[in-house]
Amino acid sequence: MSTQWSVTKHRWLRDHNAATTKAVRRLNVAEWVVHALGGEQAAEYSLSSRTGWLSLRDRTWWPAALEWSGATQDLFPPLVQAGIPLGRVSADLASKRLAGALLTVAGHDHLAACVGASAAGDGEILDSCGSAEALVRTVRAPLPDSAVAHLTDHGVTAGWHVLPDRLSVLGATRGGLLMRQVLQLLGGELAELPDLDRSAMRLETRSMYVRFEPDGTATLSGIGGDATPAAAWRAALEAATEEAVRMEAIVSRAVSNQRKVVITGGWSRSEAVVALRRQAFGDAERSPAVEAGARGAALLGGCAAGVFANPFELPAPVTVMRA
């Protein structure tokens, strides 16, 4: 079992730290912040989905995982949806400016970004294109057990969304990290990216190739007498796009209702990245939301405060001119 999951870490702590057996409550970080500011103790569905303890089928704590890890159901607070009011900031625990502010948990960051980028409709895909690239598809619940098995066999996670009655299917690639490593090799800075993008996209043929190795290093091949930084950068762009296409193909074999792809994250500033994603996915657009995750969290906070009627009726991000 992977060391990434909370259930595995809890088992390890039980085996190596006797004090763990005295724990009376387990909270994810965002949930702990809400409680620390005076709010209710609660377990939000999308965060709980990523612990390994939550049953995807019925949204309850999974008895087999509890038993294996040495945890009990009493260790966890009540399960809640993202954007649900969880009390107010205590005047004794915060500055005067924050006292009385409404508290909520906005859920997993990539899923909040789906909301912030207006990429949370059924079948829509958020391509969060940063160093850790994630492709997140929003789907209606439930998913057949066979689909979940296919996804998890390929390292793709399925969990509850920050939106009611929706699931998220999330596959990660290392394409963003690959591009960062090649850009660093070329001695380039992000400020130089527009010129490098233009030079790379003007190339009529692909003469070089780059491959990610299992140990996280990258191998560049095809370096001939006509090798240029533009050719190396084009190789990185193509490899990153191929990683995204491969991941999306895995998801589409289990979930076939793809509608559109919305690109966000640091690499969405690259015109070449966006152009190649459009070639690969067809209906792909760049989100105008600069910080989609923060925007999504704010919108879900607005739902908790009653500013918005529900998370399915939220304003789209405003398009602004890029410098």
Phi, psi and omega in degrees: 000142183293146176282358182289327190278147180298323182299322179290318179296321179295318178299317180297315179298320177300322183281338188239352181219105185299334182296337180300329182293345180268358182297141180245348180206141179236123181231145167287165189302310182298323179292323178293321179298316178301313180296319182295334179271002177111004182273179180286153172279127183207154176246113183279142190300313185293323177289320180295329179298335185263008178272333187095354181265339188270133174283121182293326186293314187239007176057042173232166179292134189277112184304319182296320179290322177299313182296315182299321185274349182082017178262162175238159181298332180293344180289341188252144176281177178299146178278138181220161175278149173301146178081015177267135178300133182233034179103190182230157180296129179287137180297337181279348188245000184211176179291164180301326181295325183271340185305129179089354180295143180289142182246141174205166173251125183270355174090194184297140189298318180295327181283325172297324178294326175303316179294314183294331181266003185056049179232038185242017174285160181303124180085353180281151186237130170264122172260094179277094194262077174244200178301319173257097185280137178227135172252118187241120178251134176267128181225153175287142174279151001265172170256139176300148178303325180295324178291317179297317180298317178299314182296310183293329176298335181254017176077019179258134182263148173234130182206174179285143186273171170284348177266142180299140174061024177236150174248157174245138174245117190236120174241135183253147173231169178255020184298319179296319178295321178300314180296321179296319180294319180290320177299320178295319178300322181282355181073018183271158174242161180301330179295335180269000187299318181303316180293318180295320177300312182298318180295319181293319184283345176282345181292132183277332180231156179263112186258343182235158182224149178227141183225137176278131176269160180302333181274006178093353176276167180238145178243125179256128181232168180079025183279097181259192182292340180258019182296138179222160174304324179297320180293320178294320180292320177298322178298318179293317179299315181295318181295320179294320178294319178298323176299316180295318179296318179299316180295318180294327177294322177299314181294318184294338176290339180254329184227112193255013186259043179297135178246298180212162178244130177245124185260132176216181181096174186302320182283352175291348175286345180277119179297327180290320177300312181296318181297317181289326176295322178293321176297322185282319188253350180078269183278078180235139180222156177267129180289137175284352179289121182288315178238084188296321180296314179294321179295317179298319178297320179295320179294320178292327172297324177295326175296316180298324183275355180085008177292323178243144185293320180198163185288356177267356181233068183245151180290144177284154177294148182274133177285129179238155178288132178273142180292000000 
